[in-house]
Amino acid sequence: MSIFKKKGSTSSRAEMSFIDHLDELRKHLFRSVIAVVIGALAIAYFNSFIIKKILMGPTHADFATYTYLCKLGHALGFDKTLCLEEIHVKMQSNAVAGQFNVFMNIVLIGGFIVAFPYIFWQFWLFVKPALKANEMKNTSKVIFWVSFLFFIGILFGYFVVAPYTIHFFANFTIDENIENIWTLTSYFNTIVPLIMGSGIAFQLPLVLFFLAKIDIVTTKFLKKYRRHAILIIVIFVSIITPPDMLSTIICSIPLVLLYEISIILCSRVERKKSAEEIAEWS
């Protein structure tokens, strides 16, 4: 039996068929694609600024992250400890359509990021008819929080994870006679997964929140395996960031905080469930 019902239907009306579901999904996917295209056109229009100032930003010595970290180091009395050295790298494109392919990827991925709230809203409209009234009430702000955490993660990946990664590999050398000359495709394939991965990683609290609501995850479980979770986070961060202690600590702290927030959210879910059960028995 299908779980979705036609819009405006009551319990006495016929439920949607499998073909109806596919047609409804097609409509939502089509609208999402249109949103991505509109976002991509906006990215293409401002492509010069986006490519030079945003995409290539971490390769410039005056990038905001490097500048503010240096100022922070001086303010804390660390002298030049947090000041990052100049970026020693050259960029090239060694494929006929290399720059064009990267440009198209930038436009499409940028369009997806810009349109993300609308895309998730379309997904939510498709899933929403399957939810019960109390579930709808508890998830009324889901679009805002998913989008908010996604963009916070994107910013964290861009201003923290990506700069440390790029700076480390730009200045890492096994011999002073070997010069770092990156291909544009290699640079793009390195920085984009870091940024997008951060956006996805920041969804951790919401994922655990919904798992708690369906009784798959409990607060006791999260607390019991807190040390294991922190170890996994540190290992994960160590893989995607340069192998130095400072980078690992800076990039791990937000994810550990998100895990702790998840525990708080799960605890609230359990308290609310307990209160509802008591109310039913009384």
Secondary structure, 3 states (H helix, E strand, C coil): CCCCCCCCCCCCCCCCCHHHHHHHHHHHHHHHHHHHHHHHHHHHHCHHHHHHHHHCHHHCCCCHHHHHHHHHHHHCCCCCCCCCCCCCCEEECCCCCHHHHHHHHHHHHHHHHHHHHHHHHHHHHHHHHHCCHHHHHHCCCHHHHHHHHHHHHHHHHHHHHHHHHHHHHHHCCCCCCCCCEEEHHHHHHHHHHHHHHHHHHCCHHHHHHHHHHCCCCCHHHHHHCHHHHHHHHHHHHHHHCCCCHHHHHHHHHHHHHHHHHHHHHHHHHHHHHHHHHHHHHC
